[in-house]
């Protein structure tokens, strides 16, 4: 849902294609030359991934380390400002200035699947 408009309906089979997992942020730093991008190193159990996310207006990198977030693990890699991003974190917010990360409410193992 973007604002008050619901996204197109998908089937259950479409939803099953998403690989949602818990990732633990191991490192975080601002992307040079950007006011909004943070480069994250995220442990997803079987590997560590680099994810570039537009959350710098709401989160300082040093406050992100140790957070357990929800990521889309099977998203095709994308180059963002010359950095490869291998996944996408899930967040809520109307704009880049009011982003809230989706996290788990109890400690779980990195890489745990979201069902």
N, C-alpha and C positions, 0 to 999 in steps of 0.2 A: 504494500500500500504506500503510495507516495502522496502525502498530504491526505486529502479526502477521497482520492481515486484509487479503487482497488485494481491491482494488476490482473492481467489475463488469467483465467482459470487454467490450471494444469491438472493432469491426471495423476493418479496415485503412482503409476509407472514412471511418469516424469519426475515426481518427487523422489522416488527410489534411486534415481540416477545421481542425486546429490550425496556426496560423502562428507558429512558434517562430523567434525572431530573436536575434541578438546586439545588446545595447544597451550603450552606454558611458555611465556615470554622469557627468554634467557638474556637478551641484549636489546637495547633500543637506542637509536640516535637520530637526530634531525638529518634530513637530506639537505646537503649543501645547495643553496640557491632557492630553497622553497620555504614558504612560511607555513605550510600545512602538512607536509609529508614527513613521516617517520619511517625509518628502516628498522624492521624488527627481525631478530633471529628467534624462531619459534620451534620448540621441541614438540614434535607430534608422535613421540614414542619410537617409531621405527627410523626416524631421521630428524634433522634440524632443517627448517626451511627459512628462506628469506621472504618476508612479506613487506610490501611498501603500502602504507595506509595513510589516508588523509585525516589524521586525528591530532595533529600538533597544536591546533588552537584550543583543544580541550584537555589534552594530556601531556605532561612533561615526560620526556623519555625516561628519566630516572624513576618516575612513579609507575611506569609500566612493567618494569622488571619484576618477575615473580607472579604476575597476574595470569590466571587461567582463563583463556578466552575460547570462543567458539569460532572455528574456521571452516570454510569450504575448501576441503583438501584436494578435490579433483578438478578444480578450475584450471583451465589451460594457462600456462605461464604467460605473463605479459611484461613488456618492457615499459617502465615508468621512469622518466628522467635518466635513462641510461642504466637503470637497475632492474634486474629480473625479479619480478614478484611471482612467487609460486603458491598462490592461494589468496583467499580474501577473508579478513575477519568480519564478523557480523556485529553491527552496531545499530542503534536507533537514534533518530534525531531529524529535525526538520531542515537543519543546515549544518555546515562544517563547524559552526560556532557552538552547537549544543549537542554534540555527539556523546552517546553513552554506550560503552562496550557491553556486549552480551557476555556474561561470565557464568560460571557454575557457583552454586551456593555452598558447596562442600568440596574439599580437596579430593581430586580424582587423578588417576594416572594420565599423563600426557598420551594422546593418541586414542583415548577412549572414544568410541563411536557414539554419536548422538542419535537416539532412536525416537 
